[in-house]
Amino acid sequence: MKRLILLLVALLAGLGAAGQKLSISTNLADYALGGSLNLDAAYGVARHWSVGAGAKYSPFEAGDAPLIPETRLLRQRTFSAGTRWWPWHIYSGWWMGAGLRWQEFSEGAEAVSETTEGDRFGGSLSAGYSAMLAPHFNLDFGLGFWGGYSLYTTYACRSCGRRLDHGSRTFILPSDLLIGISYIF
């Protein structure tokens, strides 16, 4: 019985030593500026590398955003996957990232009746800093841009369905203003 308990303790201690590989985070700036619900998960695959995936959802109409009412607002569903390189160690200090992103969007505002809807897909580059607040909590700062291809349709108003324009074009846009909090398992 003693050997079984020692074996169990050794196995559990070994699992704990490999810890802090998984992180779950949310971007507080997305909530404040556009009311976007968001969640990212990342997994450390090596000392300097992590891979991750994330999703954003913003179902709100113009005027519903907490800090920017009556402005042009982006309703969106965005999914992304990518990697980060950490010069010192994963989940601490500076990082640089790259990834792929797809977004279904609808842009419009109360003052302007014109609405543009469509899909965007492309690649992103980002950089930032992750400050350790406690053993399992980090405060993250970062900025990113993404570019790619957009398929769009522009309507005269949100509900009339009268199409003004449609087509495709390339784009470069900011992808994230990151002020987030992470929990690291």
C-alpha positions as CSV (number, residue, x, y, z in Angstrom):
1,M,0.0,0.0,0.0
2,K,2.9,2.4,0.8
3,R,4.4,1.7,-2.6
4,L,1.1,2.5,-4.3
5,I,0.8,5.8,-2.5
6,L,4.4,6.7,-3.2
7,L,3.9,5.9,-6.9
8,L,0.7,8.0,-7.0
9,V,2.4,10.9,-5.3
10,A,5.3,10.7,-7.8
11,L,3.0,10.6,-10.8
12,L,1.0,13.6,-9.5
13,A,4.2,15.6,-8.7
14,G,5.5,14.9,-12.2
15,L,2.2,16.2,-13.7
16,G,2.5,19.4,-11.6
17,A,6.1,20.0,-12.7
18,A,5.1,20.2,-16.3
19,G,2.4,22.7,-15.5
20,Q,1.5,26.1,-16.9
21,K,1.2,24.9,-20.4
22,L,-2.4,26.0,-21.0
23,S,-3.8,29.5,-20.8
24,I,-7.3,30.9,-21.2
25,S,-7.6,34.7,-21.8
26,T,-10.0,37.4,-22.7
27,N,-9.4,40.9,-24.1
28,L,-10.9,43.6,-21.9
29,A,-10.5,46.3,-24.6
30,D,-12.8,44.4,-26.9
31,Y,-15.6,44.4,-24.2
32,A,-15.1,48.1,-23.5
33,L,-14.7,49.5,-27.0
34,G,-17.1,47.4,-29.1
35,G,-18.9,45.1,-26.8
36,S,-17.3,42.0,-28.4
37,L,-17.5,38.8,-26.4
38,N,-14.1,37.0,-26.8
39,L,-12.1,34.1,-25.6
40,D,-8.6,32.7,-26.5
41,A,-6.9,29.5,-25.5
42,A,-3.2,28.8,-25.9
43,Y,-1.0,25.8,-25.3
44,G,2.8,25.9,-24.7
45,V,4.4,23.4,-27.1
46,A,8.0,24.4,-26.3
47,R,9.9,26.8,-24.0
48,H,9.6,29.6,-26.6
49,W,6.5,28.6,-28.5
50,S,2.8,28.5,-27.9
51,V,-0.1,27.8,-30.3
52,G,-3.5,29.1,-29.8
53,A,-7.1,29.7,-31.1
54,G,-9.7,32.3,-30.4
55,A,-13.1,33.5,-31.1
56,K,-14.9,36.9,-31.0
57,Y,-18.6,37.5,-31.3
58,S,-20.2,41.0,-31.4
59,P,-24.0,40.8,-31.9
60,F,-24.8,44.4,-31.0
61,E,-26.4,47.1,-33.1
62,A,-25.0,50.6,-33.4
63,G,-25.6,52.6,-30.3
64,D,-25.4,49.5,-28.0
65,A,-21.6,49.7,-27.6
66,P,-20.7,50.7,-24.0
67,L,-18.1,53.4,-24.8
68,I,-18.8,54.4,-28.4
69,P,-22.5,54.9,-28.9
70,E,-23.8,56.4,-32.2
71,T,-20.7,55.5,-34.2
72,R,-19.9,53.0,-37.0
73,L,-20.0,49.6,-35.4
74,L,-18.7,46.3,-36.5
75,R,-20.9,43.3,-35.8
76,Q,-18.8,40.2,-36.2
77,R,-18.0,36.6,-35.8
78,T,-14.2,36.0,-35.9
79,F,-12.2,32.8,-35.6
80,S,-8.4,32.8,-35.4
81,A,-5.5,30.3,-35.0
82,G,-1.9,31.1,-34.6
83,T,1.4,30.9,-32.8
84,R,3.5,33.1,-30.5
85,W,7.2,33.2,-30.0
86,W,8.4,34.2,-26.5
87,P,12.1,35.2,-26.3
88,W,12.4,34.3,-22.6
89,H,9.7,31.8,-21.7
90,I,6.1,31.1,-22.6
91,Y,3.5,33.3,-20.9
92,S,6.0,35.8,-19.6
93,G,7.6,38.9,-21.1
94,W,7.7,40.0,-24.7
95,W,6.1,38.0,-27.5
96,M,5.6,38.1,-31.3
97,G,2.8,36.3,-33.0
98,A,1.5,35.3,-36.4
99,G,-1.8,33.6,-37.4
100,L,-4.7,33.0,-39.7
101,R,-8.1,34.7,-39.3
102,W,-11.6,34.5,-40.7
103,Q,-14.3,37.0,-40.0
104,E,-18.0,37.4,-41.0
105,F,-18.9,41.0,-40.6
106,S,-21.6,43.6,-40.9
107,E,-20.7,47.3,-40.7
108,G,-23.1,50.2,-40.3
109,A,-24.3,53.0,-38.1
110,E,-27.4,54.9,-37.0
111,A,-26.5,58.1,-38.8
112,V,-25.6,56.3,-42.1
113,S,-28.1,54.0,-43.5
114,E,-25.6,52.2,-45.7
115,T,-24.5,48.7,-44.5
116,T,-21.7,46.5,-45.7
117,E,-21.7,42.8,-45.0
118,G,-19.3,40.0,-46.0
119,D,-16.4,37.7,-45.2
120,R,-12.8,38.5,-44.6
121,F,-9.9,36.0,-44.4
122,G,-6.2,36.5,-44.1
123,G,-3.1,36.5,-42.0
124,S,-2.1,38.5,-38.9
125,L,1.1,39.8,-37.2
126,S,1.1,41.0,-33.6
127,A,3.4,41.8,-30.8
128,G,3.1,42.5,-27.1
129,Y,4.1,42.0,-23.5
130,S,2.7,39.7,-20.8
131,A,3.2,40.8,-17.2
132,M,2.9,38.2,-14.5
133,L,0.6,39.4,-11.7
134,A,0.4,36.2,-9.7
135,P,1.4,32.5,-10.3
136,H,-1.7,31.9,-12.5
137,F,-2.7,35.4,-13.7
138,N,-1.1,37.6,-16.3
139,L,-2.0,41.0,-17.7
140,D,-1.4,41.2,-21.4
141,F,-0.8,44.1,-23.7
142,G,-0.4,44.0,-27.5
143,L,-1.2,45.3,-30.9
144,G,-1.7,43.5,-34.1
145,F,-2.6,44.0,-37.8
146,W,-4.1,41.7,-40.3
147,G,-4.5,41.7,-44.1
148,G,-6.1,39.5,-46.7
149,Y,-9.0,39.3,-48.9
150,S,-12.6,40.5,-48.4
151,L,-15.8,39.5,-50.2
152,Y,-18.5,42.1,-49.5
153,T,-21.9,43.4,-50.4
154,T,-23.1,47.0,-49.7
155,Y,-26.8,47.6,-49.1
156,A,-28.7,50.9,-49.2
157,C,-30.2,50.2,-45.7
158,R,-30.2,47.5,-43.1
159,S,-33.6,46.1,-43.8
160,C,-34.6,47.1,-47.4
161,G,-32.2,44.6,-49.1
162,R,-31.4,47.0,-52.0
163,R,-27.9,46.2,-53.1
164,L,-25.6,49.1,-54.0
165,D,-22.3,47.3,-54.6
166,H,-20.6,43.9,-54.3
167,G,-17.2,42.5,-55.0
168,S,-13.9,41.7,-53.5
169,R,-10.9,43.6,-52.4
170,T,-7.7,43.3,-50.4
171,F,-7.4,45.0,-47.0
172,I,-5.1,45.8,-44.1
173,L,-6.8,46.4,-40.8
174,P,-5.9,46.5,-37.1
175,S,-6.6,43.1,-35.7
176,D,-6.3,43.7,-31.9
177,L,-5.7,46.3,-29.3
178,L,-5.0,43.9,-26.5
179,I,-5.4,44.7,-22.9
180,G,-6.3,41.3,-21.5
181,I,-6.3,39.0,-18.6
182,S,-5.0,35.4,-18.7
183,Y,-5.4,32.5,-16.4
184,I,-2.6,30.0,-16.8
185,F,-3.2,26.3,-15.7
